[in-house]
Amino acid sequence: MIYEIPLFKELNPYSGKIDKNNRWIKLEKLVPWKELRIIYNKYFVEERMKKVKNCQLILGLMIGQILLKQSDRDILEFFHENPYFQYFCGLEVFAVKTEKTIINYSLLSKRRKKLGEKFFRIFQDEVIKVLQEKKAINPKIIALDATVVPSNIGYPNDVKLMNAAREWSCKTILKIKNIIDPKSMVRTYRKVGRKIFLNFQKKRQKSRKVIKKTVKEMHRLLKRNINQLEDLFTKIETQKEDFGKKIKKWEKEKIAEKLKIAKKIYEQQEEMIVKNIHTVKQRIVSFVRPEVRPIVRGKEGKRVEFGPKLHVVDVDGYAILDKISNEAFHEGKEYKNAIEKHKKRFKEYPEISLSDGIYANRENRKFAKEKGIETNFKVMGKSDKKTRGRKKELNKKRNRIEGDFGTLKQHYKLDKIVLKVKDGASIQTYLSMGVMNLEKAMLRI
């Protein structure tokens, strides 16, 4: 048994025994390391596997990061301080911190990028399989709801958005100009643009006239800079000189991608100026995170939120991410899909489904009736006292999914999307929900 093995005897020579009730020891028994290791190893070439840091170390650090609400740097400091956490991460000998940590903190970000959304979705699913094997989850009752997780961006406005694109384009123009011809002169009007932006930001009360005027000024400057940058790009492609050593291929690709975003911002702003409107389809609200969209929620104090929308199902107190999208969607239309996924996951339909009024359309009512699922939907027409009492009782149980949202945002780093890698929102969400489910299972079992 694992509890009989001494934990780092060199640190604890007199007893050398582990604390059976330590949370990291309990948690280590629940994580499906074997299944995840097989999937993890497929991302790497077999010849390099000896040099690759193993799955338990990397994933263990990421799980600890969520539980302790720490950054990449901080979790590595904690790793070198806590022998139990090192055991959780798969170490057999205590790793003392010298001049270097066991890994560079940047490796965690690289691994998230390499593994991508798919691996962390599998992580969530494997955790649910463990709960089923240990009979720690009862799939008879399902609760459904949607929420928005805000992204880590400043509150957007048109002037601020165009200024971010303008400042980036000015820096990039000067960088490319210095590569092509350092002695040449180029005018970007960056000081003029900076002055216009600061004068706008300093005004406490901004009238419509001031906003409109500043938007048009920033729009003209952005157009000028985009045209300059495109001309410089053309020169790089057409000139015979080899710029490969000075500007790398990945840098060119990154600049081209950012330029595409800047042009899209310019086009959207032009459409709004010409048509005198305040919104467009797939509107970009952040130059740094162009995937973020404004989601209208209609809640008090938060009429509009900026971040991905999640559709979540709660099964016996465990949260499972059903859908994530940067675009707004109608959660009522996700009811059938969520129930069918539940059937696929647990090999049976739920006996009871709990949701708010937005799901209670005729199509969903008919589907639930066909599958023999009891719902908390408000009865259409007259109903007796017993039925009303039953519906009221079910509505009270539905509130537990609201508790899941609060717990995830307050205790499992889902209050704000901070990961900047591709599909960072999905990765952070799957990881947070998987970790919350693991900790809940640990407390129950």
C-alpha positions as CSV (number, residue, x, y, z in Angstrom):
1,M,0.0,0.0,0.0
2,I,1.2,3.5,-0.7
3,Y,0.6,4.6,2.9
4,E,3.3,2.2,4.1
5,I,6.0,3.8,1.9
6,P,8.2,6.3,3.7
7,L,7.9,9.8,2.2
8,F,11.3,11.3,1.6
9,K,13.1,9.6,4.6
10,E,16.0,12.0,4.3
11,L,13.7,14.8,5.5
12,N,12.0,12.9,8.3
13,P,14.5,10.2,9.5
14,Y,12.8,9.4,12.8
15,S,9.3,8.6,11.5
16,G,9.5,8.8,7.8
17,K,5.8,8.1,7.4
18,I,3.3,10.1,5.4
19,D,0.2,11.7,6.8
20,K,-2.7,9.6,5.5
21,N,-5.1,12.5,5.8
22,N,-3.0,15.0,3.8
23,R,-5.1,16.4,0.9
24,W,-2.3,15.9,-1.7
25,I,-2.1,12.2,-0.8
26,K,-5.8,11.8,-1.1
27,L,-6.0,13.7,-4.3
28,E,-3.1,11.8,-5.9
29,K,-5.2,8.6,-5.6
30,L,-8.1,10.1,-7.4
31,V,-6.4,11.6,-10.5
32,P,-6.4,9.1,-13.5
33,W,-2.6,9.5,-14.1
34,K,-2.3,6.3,-16.2
35,E,-5.0,7.2,-18.7
36,L,-3.8,10.8,-19.0
37,R,-0.1,9.8,-19.3
38,I,-0.9,7.7,-22.4
39,I,-2.7,10.6,-24.1
40,Y,0.0,13.1,-23.0
41,N,2.8,11.0,-24.5
42,K,1.1,11.0,-27.9
43,Y,1.9,14.7,-28.2
44,F,5.7,14.0,-28.3
45,V,8.1,12.2,-30.6
46,E,9.2,8.9,-29.0
47,E,12.9,9.6,-29.5
48,R,12.6,12.8,-27.3
49,M,10.5,11.2,-24.5
50,K,13.5,10.9,-22.2
51,K,14.0,14.7,-22.2
52,V,10.3,15.5,-21.9
53,K,9.0,16.4,-18.4
54,N,6.4,13.7,-17.5
55,C,2.6,14.2,-17.4
56,Q,2.2,13.9,-13.6
57,L,4.7,16.7,-12.9
58,I,3.2,19.1,-15.5
59,L,-0.5,18.3,-14.8
60,G,0.2,18.2,-11.1
61,L,1.6,21.7,-11.1
62,M,-1.4,22.9,-13.1
63,I,-3.9,21.3,-10.7
64,G,-2.1,22.8,-7.7
65,Q,-2.1,26.2,-9.4
66,I,-5.9,26.1,-9.6
67,L,-6.4,24.8,-6.1
68,L,-4.1,27.4,-4.5
69,K,-5.0,30.2,-7.0
70,Q,-1.3,30.9,-7.8
71,S,0.6,32.0,-10.8
72,D,3.1,29.9,-12.8
73,R,6.0,31.3,-10.8
74,D,4.3,31.0,-7.4
75,I,3.3,27.3,-7.9
76,L,7.0,26.4,-8.5
77,E,8.0,28.1,-5.3
78,F,5.3,26.2,-3.4
79,F,6.5,22.9,-5.1
80,H,10.0,23.3,-3.7
81,E,8.6,24.1,-0.2
82,N,6.1,21.3,0.2
83,P,7.1,17.5,0.1
84,Y,3.5,16.4,0.0
85,F,2.9,18.4,-3.2
86,Q,6.1,17.0,-4.7
87,Y,4.7,13.5,-4.0
88,F,1.4,14.5,-5.7
89,C,3.5,15.6,-8.7
90,G,5.1,12.1,-8.9
91,L,8.5,12.7,-7.3
92,E,10.2,9.9,-5.4
93,V,13.1,12.0,-4.0
94,F,12.7,15.4,-2.5
95,A,13.7,18.1,-5.0
96,V,15.7,20.8,-3.2
97,K,15.7,24.2,-4.9
98,T,19.2,25.4,-5.7
99,E,19.9,28.1,-8.3
100,K,17.2,26.7,-10.6
101,T,13.7,25.3,-10.1
102,I,12.8,21.8,-11.4
103,I,11.4,23.5,-14.6
104,N,11.3,27.0,-15.9
105,Y,7.9,28.6,-15.2
106,S,7.5,29.3,-19.0
107,L,7.2,25.6,-19.7
108,L,3.7,25.5,-18.2
109,S,2.5,28.0,-20.7
110,K,4.2,26.1,-23.6
111,R,2.6,22.8,-22.5
112,R,-0.9,24.4,-22.3
113,K,-0.3,25.6,-25.9
114,K,0.9,22.2,-27.1
115,L,-1.7,20.1,-25.4
116,G,-4.6,22.4,-26.4
117,E,-8.3,22.3,-25.6
118,K,-8.7,18.6,-26.5
119,F,-6.4,17.3,-23.8
120,F,-8.1,19.3,-21.0
121,R,-11.5,18.2,-22.2
122,I,-10.3,14.6,-21.9
123,F,-9.0,15.4,-18.4
124,Q,-12.6,16.5,-17.4
125,D,-14.1,13.4,-18.9
126,E,-11.5,11.1,-17.3
127,V,-12.3,12.6,-13.9
128,I,-16.0,11.9,-14.4
129,K,-15.1,8.2,-15.3
130,V,-13.2,7.9,-12.0
131,L,-16.2,9.2,-10.1
132,Q,-18.4,6.6,-11.8
133,E,-16.0,3.8,-11.0
134,K,-15.9,4.8,-7.4
135,K,-19.7,5.2,-7.4
136,A,-19.3,8.8,-6.1
137,I,-21.8,10.3,-8.6
138,N,-25.5,9.8,-9.0
139,P,-26.6,10.6,-12.6
140,K,-30.4,10.6,-11.9
141,I,-30.8,14.4,-11.5
142,I,-29.3,17.0,-13.9
143,A,-29.4,20.8,-13.6
144,L,-28.6,23.1,-16.6
145,D,-27.7,26.8,-16.8
146,A,-25.4,29.3,-18.6
147,T,-23.0,31.9,-17.4
148,V,-20.4,34.3,-18.7
149,V,-16.8,34.3,-17.5
150,P,-15.2,37.7,-18.0
151,S,-11.9,37.9,-19.9
152,N,-9.0,39.8,-18.4
153,I,-9.4,43.0,-20.5
154,G,-10.0,46.6,-19.7
155,Y,-13.5,48.0,-20.2
156,P,-13.6,48.8,-23.9
157,N,-14.5,51.9,-25.9
158,D,-13.9,52.8,-29.5
159,V,-11.2,55.3,-28.9
160,K,-9.2,53.0,-26.6
161,L,-9.6,50.1,-29.0
162,M,-8.3,52.1,-32.0
163,N,-5.5,53.7,-30.0
164,A,-4.2,50.2,-29.0
165,A,-4.2,49.2,-32.7
166,R,-2.5,52.5,-33.7
167,E,0.2,52.2,-31.0
168,W,1.1,48.7,-32.1
169,S,1.2,49.7,-35.8
170,C,3.5,52.6,-35.0
171,K,6.0,50.4,-33.2
172,T,5.9,47.8,-35.9
173,I,6.4,50.4,-38.7
174,L,9.5,51.7,-37.0
175,K,10.8,48.1,-36.3
176,I,10.4,47.0,-40.0
177,K,11.7,50.4,-41.3
178,N,15.0,49.9,-39.3
179,I,15.4,46.5,-40.8
180,I,14.9,47.6,-44.4
181,D,16.7,51.0,-44.2
182,P,17.8,52.4,-40.8
183,K,18.7,55.8,-42.3
184,S,15.3,56.5,-43.9
185,M,12.7,58.7,-42.3
186,V,9.1,57.8,-41.7
187,R,6.2,59.8,-40.2
188,T,3.7,57.8,-38.1
189,Y,2.2,60.8,-36.2
190,R,2.4,58.8,-33.0
191,K,2.9,61.9,-30.8
192,V,-0.1,63.5,-32.4
193,G,-2.2,60.3,-31.8
194,R,-0.9,60.0,-28.2
195,K,-1.9,63.6,-27.5
196,I,-5.4,63.2,-28.9
197,F,-5.9,60.0,-26.8
198,L,-4.6,61.5,-23.6
199,N,-6.8,64.7,-24.0
200,F,-9.8,62.4,-24.5
201,Q,-9.0,60.2,-21.5
202,K,-8.5,63.2,-19.2
203,K,-12.0,64.5,-19.8
204,R,-14.3,63.3,-17.0
205,Q,-17.5,64.0,-18.8
206,K,-17.3,63.2,-22.5
207,S,-20.1,64.7,-24.6
208,R,-21.3,63.0,-27.8
209,K,-19.7,65.7,-29.9
210,V,-16.2,65.1,-28.3
211,I,-16.6,61.3,-28.6
212,K,-17.6,61.5,-32.3
213,K,-14.8,63.9,-33.1
214,T,-12.1,61.8,-31.3
215,V,-13.3,58.6,-32.9
216,K,-13.0,60.1,-36.4
217,E,-9.5,61.5,-35.6
218,M,-8.3,58.1,-34.3
219,H,-9.9,56.4,-37.3
220,R,-7.9,58.6,-39.8
221,L,-4.6,58.0,-38.0
222,L,-5.2,54.2,-37.8
223,K,-5.9,54.1,-41.6
224,R,-2.7,56.0,-42.3
225,N,-0.6,53.6,-40.1
226,I,-2.2,50.5,-41.6
227,N,-1.4,51.7,-45.2
228,Q,2.2,52.4,-44.2
229,L,2.6,49.0,-42.6
230,E,1.2,47.3,-45.7
231,D,3.6,49.1,-48.0
232,L,6.6,48.1,-45.8
233,F,5.4,44.5,-45.9
234,T,5.3,44.6,-49.7
235,K,8.8,45.9,-49.8
236,I,10.0,43.0,-47.7
237,E,8.4,40.5,-50.1
238,T,9.6,42.2,-53.3
239,Q,13.1,43.3,-52.5
240,K,16.0,40.9,-53.3
241,E,17.8,41.5,-50.0
242,D,17.6,38.6,-47.6
243,F,15.9,39.8,-44.4
244,G,15.5,36.3,-43.0
245,K,18.3,36.8,-40.4
246,K,16.8,40.1,-39.2
247,I,13.1,39.2,-39.3
248,K,12.1,35.6,-38.7
249,K,9.3,33.8,-40.3
250,W,7.2,33.5,-37.1
251,E,7.6,37.2,-36.5
252,K,6.3,38.0,-40.0
253,E,3.3,35.6,-39.4
254,K,2.6,37.3,-36.1
255,I,2.7,40.8,-37.6
256,A,0.5,39.7,-40.5
257,E,-2.1,38.3,-38.0
258,K,-2.1,41.4,-35.9
259,L,-2.4,43.6,-39.1
260,K,-5.4,41.6,-40.1
261,I,-7.0,42.4,-36.7
262,A,-6.2,46.1,-37.0
263,K,-7.8,46.2,-40.4
264,K,-10.9,44.5,-39.1
265,I,-11.2,47.0,-36.3
266,Y,-10.8,49.9,-38.9
267,E,-13.5,48.4,-41.1
268,Q,-15.9,47.9,-38.2
269,Q,-15.4,51.5,-37.0
270,E,-15.8,52.8,-40.5
271,E,-19.1,51.0,-40.9
272,M,-20.4,52.4,-37.6
273,I,-19.2,56.0,-38.5
274,V,-20.8,55.9,-42.0
275,K,-24.1,54.3,-40.9
276,N,-24.2,56.2,-37.6
277,I,-24.8,53.0,-35.6
278,H,-23.2,51.7,-32.3
279,T,-22.9,48.0,-33.0
280,V,-21.8,45.5,-35.7
281,K,-21.8,41.8,-36.1
282,Q,-18.8,40.0,-34.4
283,R,-17.6,43.2,-33.0
284,I,-14.0,43.2,-31.8
285,V,-13.7,44.8,-28.3
286,S,-10.0,44.1,-27.5
287,F,-7.0,44.3,-29.8
288,V,-5.0,42.0,-27.5
289,R,-7.8,39.4,-27.3
290,P,-9.8,39.8,-30.6
291,E,-11.8,36.6,-29.9
292,V,-13.7,38.3,-27.0
293,R,-17.2,39.4,-27.8
294,P,-19.8,41.5,-25.8
295,I,-22.4,39.2,-24.3
296,V,-25.7,40.9,-23.3
297,R,-26.9,39.4,-20.0
298,G,-29.4,41.9,-18.7
299,K,-28.4,41.4,-15.1
300,E,-28.4,44.2,-12.6
301,G,-25.0,46.0,-12.7
302,K,-23.8,43.8,-15.5
303,R,-25.9,44.4,-18.6
304,V,-23.0,43.5,-20.9
305,E,-20.1,41.1,-20.1
306,F,-17.0,40.6,-22.1
307,G,-15.9,37.0,-22.2
308,P,-16.9,33.4,-23.3
309,K,-20.4,32.1,-22.5
310,L,-20.5,28.7,-20.9
311,H,-23.3,26.1,-20.9
312,V,-22.8,24.0,-17.8
313,V,-24.6,20.9,-16.4
314,D,-24.6,19.9,-12.7
315,V,-24.8,16.2,-11.9
316,D,-25.0,15.4,-8.2
317,G,-23.1,18.5,-7.3
318,Y,-20.3,18.0,-9.9
319,A,-20.1,20.6,-12.7
320,I,-19.5,19.5,-16.3
321,L,-18.8,22.0,-19.2
322,D,-21.2,21.2,-21.9
323,K,-20.4,24.1,-24.4
324,I,-18.2,27.2,-24.5
325,S,-18.4,29.9,-27.1
326,N,-17.2,33.5,-27.5
327,E,-20.4,34.2,-29.5
328,A,-23.7,34.6,-27.7
329,F,-26.1,31.6,-28.0
330,H,-29.6,30.7,-26.7
331,E,-29.1,28.2,-23.9
332,G,-32.7,26.9,-24.4
333,K,-31.6,25.3,-27.7
334,E,-28.9,23.4,-25.9
335,Y,-31.3,21.3,-23.8
336,K,-31.6,18.3,-26.1
337,N,-27.8,18.1,-26.8
338,A,-27.0,18.3,-23.1
339,I,-29.5,15.4,-22.3
340,E,-28.1,13.3,-25.1
341,K,-24.5,13.9,-23.9
342,H,-25.6,12.9,-20.4
343,K,-27.0,9.6,-21.9
344,K,-23.7,9.0,-23.7
345,R,-21.7,9.7,-20.6
346,F,-23.7,7.8,-18.0
347,K,-25.5,5.2,-20.3
348,E,-28.9,6.4,-19.1
349,Y,-31.2,9.4,-19.3
350,P,-31.7,11.4,-16.1
351,E,-34.9,11.0,-14.2
352,I,-35.2,14.7,-13.4
353,S,-33.9,17.8,-15.2
354,L,-33.8,21.2,-13.5
355,S,-33.5,24.5,-15.4
356,D,-34.8,28.0,-15.5
357,G,-37.7,29.3,-17.6
358,I,-35.7,30.0,-20.7
359,Y,-35.5,26.2,-21.4
360,A,-39.3,25.7,-21.1
361,N,-40.2,25.8,-24.8
362,R,-42.7,23.4,-26.4
363,E,-39.9,21.5,-28.2
364,N,-38.0,20.8,-24.9
365,R,-41.2,19.9,-23.0
366,K,-42.1,17.3,-25.7
367,F,-38.6,15.9,-25.7
368,A,-38.5,15.5,-21.9
369,K,-42.0,13.8,-22.0
370,E,-40.8,11.3,-24.7
371,K,-37.7,10.4,-22.7
372,G,-39.7,10.1,-19.4
373,I,-37.8,13.0,-17.7
374,E,-39.5,14.9,-15.0
375,T,-38.9,18.7,-15.3
376,N,-39.4,21.8,-13.1
377,F,-41.0,23.6,-16.0
378,K,-43.9,25.7,-15.1
379,V,-47.2,23.9,-15.9
380,M,-49.1,25.3,-18.9
381,G,-52.7,25.9,-18.0
382,K,-54.3,25.0,-14.7
383,S,-52.6,22.7,-12.1
384,D,-53.5,21.2,-8.8
385,K,-51.9,22.0,-5.4
386,K,-49.8,18.8,-5.3
387,T,-48.2,19.6,-8.7
388,R,-47.5,23.2,-7.8
389,G,-45.9,22.0,-4.6
390,R,-43.7,19.5,-6.5
391,K,-42.5,22.1,-8.9
392,K,-41.7,24.5,-6.1
393,E,-39.6,21.7,-4.4
394,L,-37.7,21.1,-7.7
395,N,-37.0,24.8,-8.2
396,K,-35.2,24.9,-4.8
397,K,-32.9,22.1,-5.9
398,R,-32.2,23.9,-9.2
399,N,-30.4,26.7,-7.3
400,R,-27.4,24.4,-6.6
401,I,-26.0,25.1,-10.1
402,E,-25.9,28.8,-9.2
403,G,-23.8,27.7,-6.3
404,D,-21.4,25.9,-8.7
405,F,-20.9,29.1,-10.6
406,G,-20.1,31.1,-7.4
407,T,-17.7,28.4,-6.2
408,L,-15.9,28.1,-9.5
409,K,-15.4,31.9,-9.8
410,Q,-14.5,32.4,-6.2
411,H,-12.3,29.4,-5.4
412,Y,-11.1,27.8,-8.7
413,K,-9.6,30.7,-10.7
414,L,-12.7,31.1,-12.9
415,D,-13.4,34.7,-11.9
416,K,-11.4,35.9,-14.9
417,I,-9.9,34.3,-18.0
418,V,-6.2,35.0,-17.8
419,L,-4.6,32.4,-20.2
420,K,-3.4,34.1,-23.4
421,V,-2.6,30.9,-25.4
422,K,-4.9,29.7,-28.2
423,D,-8.2,28.3,-26.7
424,G,-7.1,29.7,-23.3
425,A,-10.6,30.2,-22.1
426,S,-11.5,26.5,-22.8
427,I,-8.3,25.2,-21.2
428,Q,-8.8,27.3,-18.1
429,T,-12.5,26.3,-17.8
430,Y,-12.0,22.5,-18.3
431,L,-9.1,22.5,-15.9
432,S,-11.0,24.5,-13.2
433,M,-14.1,22.3,-13.4
434,G,-12.1,19.1,-13.4
435,V,-10.1,20.2,-10.3
436,M,-13.3,21.3,-8.5
437,N,-14.9,17.9,-9.2
438,L,-11.7,16.1,-7.9
439,E,-11.7,18.1,-4.6
440,K,-15.5,17.5,-4.1
441,A,-14.9,13.8,-4.7
442,M,-12.0,13.7,-2.3
443,L,-14.1,15.2,0.5
444,R,-17.0,12.8,-0.1
445,I,-14.9,9.6,-0.5
